[in-house]
Amino acid sequence: MKMKLKNKKAILMQEVLKIIVAVLSILILISLAVKLYGMSKKSELDKAQSNLKSFIQDFEGFMNGNEEKTNLTILGPKKWFISSFKRNDIPPIPNGCEGLDYCICLCYFYKGYNVGDCNKRGICYSSKYYLKIEKFGKRLYIDKVPYKIILEKEDNMGIVKNEN
């Protein structure tokens, strides 16, 4: 009888050990998934940063040139939006725009978004000129990439006349 009891304890210990190994394996897989997801979001922010820099260079090049109208392209990322602010805009404005005469931001969009969220998941850069956006709450939602807009010059600002 003692032999059977020892056998049961040995079998029970083996089963408990298997459960512990399985739980640890699941936790490792979950942590890897979270890290991979975080890396993809970081690369999305990196993409937004480089695309916004490129857009502002193209925008300022247009404003410095002789053309009165041009087509510009925003390369994403998709499901983000572009917005523009000037120094005397009524708050709130993103932190990255404080103290700048003109500022253009590319921010992640989700339902319930407000300007302060651009501080968490967005990027803003100074611009020599104001980009006037009159539609959709003064922001352009990038629903497809590349996103094309038509700009016209007026009084030292670029005005978005048509998008996509």
Rosetta blueprint (number, residue, H / E / L):
1 M L
2 K H
3 M H
4 K H
5 L H
6 K H
7 N H
8 K H
9 K H
10 A H
11 I H
12 L H
13 M H
14 Q H
15 E H
16 V H
17 L H
18 K H
19 I H
20 I H
21 V H
22 A H
23 V H
24 L H
25 S H
26 I H
27 L H
28 I H
29 L H
30 I H
31 S H
32 L H
33 A H
34 V H
35 K H
36 L H
37 Y H
38 G H
39 M H
40 S H
41 K H
42 K H
43 S H
44 E H
45 L H
46 D H
47 K H
48 A H
49 Q H
50 S H
51 N H
52 L H
53 K H
54 S H
55 F H
56 I H
57 Q H
58 D H
59 F H
60 E H
61 G H
62 F H
63 M H
64 N H
65 G L
66 N L
67 E L
68 E L
69 K E
70 T E
71 N E
72 L E
73 T E
74 I E
75 L L
76 G L
77 P L
78 K L
79 K L
80 W E
81 F E
82 I E
83 S E
84 S E
85 F E
86 K E
87 R L
88 N L
89 D L
90 I L
91 P L
92 P L
93 I L
94 P L
95 N H
96 G H
97 C H
98 E L
99 G L
100 L L
101 D L
102 Y E
103 C E
104 I E
105 C E
106 L E
107 C E
108 Y E
109 F L
110 Y L
111 K L
112 G L
113 Y L
114 N L
115 V H
116 G H
117 D H
118 C H
119 N H
120 K L
121 R L
122 G E
123 I E
124 C E
125 Y E
126 S E
127 S L
128 K L
129 Y L
130 Y E
131 L E
132 K E
133 I L
134 E L
135 K L
136 F L
137 G L
138 K L
139 R E
140 L E
141 Y E
142 I E
143 D L
144 K L
145 V L
146 P L
147 Y E
148 K E
149 I E
150 I E
151 L E
152 E E
153 K E
154 E E
155 D L
156 N L
157 M E
158 G E
159 I E
160 V E
161 K E
162 N E
163 E E
164 N L
